[in-house]
Amino acid sequence: MAEYEAQLFNLAFFSYFAASCMYIGYLVMLNDKLALLGRIASIIGVGFNTLAIIARTMKAGHLPFANMYEFGMVLVWGLVIIHFVIEYQSKRKALGAFVLPLAFVLAGVFALFYQEARPLVPALKSNWLLIHVVMAVFAYGALAASCAIAATYFLKHRLEKNGDDGPLSAVLPELESLENMVNQLIALAMPFMTLLILTGAVWAEYAWGSYWRWDPKETWSLITWLVYAIYLHGRSVLGWRGNRAMTWAIVGFITVLFTFIGVNVLLPGLHSYAF
């Protein structure tokens, strides 16, 4: 199975694309069968994604956490799993029209950075790697979902502003419910982001002899943490609600993407091995 790892992830990519089309079709046509097909395609995608992760592990001889492609395939898997939980709890199938396209796009982006499996570099031969990356999967997966739901909020807000209370508006969660989902996901992600930075600092001391070197990846991880800390402060202390809070949630995920992808491409540093 190991030799089919890339093909398995490609099948996951196409499954997520099919799921995106089905969910968007549900949003446009309001046909429950399309939502069911979207859920089935999502499950198939997660199945292929899981097999790809297993195959990569077998091929590399270590968990797939060594570079951006490997982490990306795990992150997309985590995002879709989080979607399943949200859809089950909210009973709102329309959210798939926002979460699955994001999973599909991210899978496509990470596939562009495919690398052949290879042994771990010395800096990665540490138990801190597993802890560090697991924290990142939980944090970034929850933040990706929060971004998708914030986008859902803006569609619902626009429909209500235009006085459209038709079937499309009815299948979307209420604005307050969407806000609460976004806030809960960010609040869930924040401890994991904190542990991500702390475990990274401990790992840096082990690998490079210093807890903090203002490496571009370290710096932008801190910036991302601060962006979401400002969001939580604004919401709990300054009373941020509505468009301002949801805009900040989307801006926050843009900083996540730059931290994870942009820094690797544009600002090489001590973490360049992860590219």
FENBEL-V271146 format. One record per backbone hydrogen bond with DSSP energy under -0.5 kcal/mol. CO is the residue of the C=O (numbers start at 1). NH is the residue of the N-H. If there is no record, write none. Layout:
# FENBEL-V271146
co=CO nh=NH
co=CO nh=NH
This chain:
# FENBEL-V271146
co=1 nh=4
co=2 nh=5
co=4 nh=8
co=5 nh=9
co=6 nh=10
co=7 nh=11
co=8 nh=12
co=9 nh=13
co=10 nh=14
co=11 nh=15
co=12 nh=16
co=13 nh=17
co=14 nh=18
co=15 nh=19
co=16 nh=20
co=17 nh=21
co=18 nh=22
co=19 nh=23
co=20 nh=24
co=21 nh=25
co=22 nh=26
co=23 nh=27
co=24 nh=28
co=25 nh=29
co=26 nh=30
co=30 nh=32
co=31 nh=34
co=31 nh=35
co=32 nh=36
co=33 nh=37
co=34 nh=38
co=35 nh=39
co=36 nh=40
co=37 nh=41
co=38 nh=42
co=39 nh=43
co=40 nh=44
co=41 nh=45
co=42 nh=46
co=43 nh=47
co=44 nh=48
co=45 nh=49
co=46 nh=50
co=47 nh=51
co=48 nh=52
co=49 nh=53
co=50 nh=54
co=51 nh=55
co=52 nh=56
co=53 nh=57
co=54 nh=58
co=55 nh=59
co=56 nh=60
co=57 nh=61
co=57 nh=62
co=63 nh=65
co=67 nh=71
co=68 nh=72
co=69 nh=73
co=70 nh=74
co=71 nh=75
co=72 nh=76
co=73 nh=77
co=74 nh=78
co=75 nh=79
co=76 nh=80
co=77 nh=81
co=78 nh=82
co=79 nh=83
co=80 nh=84
co=81 nh=85
co=82 nh=86
co=83 nh=87
co=84 nh=88
co=85 nh=89
co=86 nh=90
co=87 nh=91
co=91 nh=93
co=92 nh=95
co=93 nh=96
co=94 nh=97
co=95 nh=98
co=95 nh=99
co=96 nh=100
co=98 nh=102
co=99 nh=103
co=100 nh=104
co=101 nh=105
co=102 nh=106
co=103 nh=107
co=104 nh=108
co=105 nh=109
co=106 nh=110
co=107 nh=111
co=108 nh=112
co=109 nh=112
co=109 nh=113
co=110 nh=113
co=111 nh=114
co=121 nh=124
co=122 nh=125
co=124 nh=126
co=126 nh=129
co=126 nh=130
co=127 nh=131
co=128 nh=132
co=129 nh=133
co=130 nh=134
co=131 nh=135
co=132 nh=136
co=133 nh=137
co=134 nh=138
co=135 nh=139
co=136 nh=140
co=137 nh=141
co=138 nh=142
co=139 nh=143
co=140 nh=144
co=141 nh=145
co=142 nh=146
co=143 nh=147
co=144 nh=148
co=145 nh=149
co=146 nh=150
co=147 nh=151
co=148 nh=152
co=149 nh=153
co=150 nh=154
co=151 nh=155
co=152 nh=156
co=153 nh=157
co=154 nh=158
co=155 nh=159
co=156 nh=160
co=157 nh=161
co=158 nh=162
co=159 nh=164
co=160 nh=163
co=163 nh=165
co=166 nh=170
co=167 nh=171
co=168 nh=172
co=169 nh=172
co=171 nh=94
co=174 nh=178
co=175 nh=179
co=176 nh=180
co=177 nh=181
co=178 nh=182
co=179 nh=183
co=180 nh=184
co=181 nh=185
co=182 nh=186
co=183 nh=187
co=184 nh=188
co=185 nh=189
co=186 nh=190
co=187 nh=191
co=188 nh=192
co=189 nh=193
co=190 nh=194
co=191 nh=195
co=192 nh=196
co=193 nh=197
co=194 nh=198
co=195 nh=199
co=196 nh=200
co=197 nh=201
co=198 nh=202
co=199 nh=203
co=200 nh=204
co=201 nh=205
co=202 nh=206
co=203 nh=207
co=204 nh=208
co=204 nh=209
co=204 nh=210
co=205 nh=209
co=215 nh=219
co=216 nh=220
co=217 nh=221
co=218 nh=222
co=219 nh=223
co=220 nh=224
co=221 nh=225
co=222 nh=226
co=223 nh=227
co=224 nh=228
co=225 nh=229
co=226 nh=230
co=227 nh=231
co=228 nh=232
co=229 nh=233
co=230 nh=234
co=231 nh=235
co=232 nh=236
co=233 nh=237
co=233 nh=238
co=234 nh=240
co=241 nh=244
co=241 nh=245
co=242 nh=246
co=243 nh=247
co=244 nh=248
co=245 nh=249
co=246 nh=250
co=247 nh=251
co=248 nh=252
co=249 nh=253
co=250 nh=254
co=251 nh=255
co=252 nh=256
co=253 nh=257
co=254 nh=258
co=255 nh=259
co=256 nh=260
co=257 nh=261
co=257 nh=262
co=258 nh=263
co=261 nh=265
co=262 nh=266
co=262 nh=267
co=263 nh=267
co=269 nh=272
co=271 nh=274
co=272 nh=275
co=274 nh=68
